């Protein structure tokens, strides 16, 4: 600790001089003058915007050091979670840490300190903050849904986007030491605001053209560019109302007589941004469009949790009309490993991408049907959220992406012998990839999920039961016989608080589904997080597949 370094140095020097001056008379007496403490003009409060890059914040700004000594900035602390009088983190009734920040959690890599400079990277909140208008719209949607309900009904939750934040407020403190007996504590507050995603263009989602029929409406599907533009509202107009009319607010285009008409979408916020598409009023032989509905309402976006399903309803337009050519609607997901869709329009969340959380989890689902001028299509962007009941679902997603080593490693003994572990298609019982492990069997062989990656839910001390399940196939079972298994959840250095299970599930060389139920532990106050080790007992050569790792609360 550098506290009072100068003070101590002066004191030692004074003593040394006094000793060397013994016997030399009063002219050589040395006196010690205390160092006057540093003063500050106040705390540091900064108002920043996301996307503004790296900010270098001078921790000595606004200070006055009358002693003209070297100043040290020490004990720099991020006031992230509430602490008790003993300095221990406090948890709420649900076992969660109580944050002292507001808004989204700031990534650890966004904060740094070098010398007397605090480094803050505002770019790392780009995907975590939104403009205040966007956050207000979500709040208004919730208020509309909950007008007659205390909470958002389960059947309506799919319509509400995840939590959105328009700002984040983060508090820090540190001490200033100039050699005085009294240190000066100073606070920093950083407020980071979400900014507007500016509209740059308008595009039409009518790849085969925009058509309508006399007396029937069709919806002009104008989309903002970028898709997350803050101000996405448009006004619509046509250049010849004798051919077709249009609702300026909704974009409903209604044919009057056969012919062509220009339709223009204009940004309400930025009138200079506009786009025109030619529409045609044609005889009614085929559907002239499709409308996708969720729970009876037209929708361009939908939300589904991994492991859950949502029914899409696709309406041929004009609605209720009998068409000469009345073909079946077909469906396609552009990433069926993330979101699947059957030919009845039932979408299912498969894998949530924990690594690339944003755009990777929004998948386009397309409904198609033959139309007059080719295939008519209508798309909906389906955003998948994390699995709400399976704490290992994201690990399976990483395996499906071929990114297993981000989260799953060899068991520590396995890593010391001749062995392999990789994600392969052959090892998949379901999906695209599974885990393929081989070893010479001279050590225990298996996998580990580190405490930093492993969810800590099984150590919250809430008296629940958990179920660990997986599928396993021993490829060399016939030649090497059965192999007992073992797993445990354990914090490093707290072996007596482990969850442990010996089991012998594999009886032949086919796929075996394994389920083990156990009581959770209480790891409150334990210094290290708990890891998972799952391995085969040493003794014989190993060639095995593992797939569909799952950790759930047991009903």
PyMOL commands that set and color helices and strands:
alter all, ss='L'
color gray80, all
select helices_A, chain A and resi 5-20+26-28+108-110+122-125+132-148+154-159+359-361+393-400+404-406+414-416+457-459+477-480+495-497
alter helices_A, ss='H'
color red, helices_A
select strands_A, chain A and resi 39-40+44-49+54-58+63-64+72-78+111-114+117-121+167-177+184-193+201-204+210-212+217-219+222-225+234-238+244-246+252-255+259-267+274-281+289-294+297-298+301-305+309-317+330-333+339-341+346-349+362-371+374-385+408-410+419-424+434-439+445-449+465-474+485-491+499-503+512-519+530-536+542-553
alter strands_A, ss='S'
color yellow, strands_A
deselect
rebuild
show_as cartoon
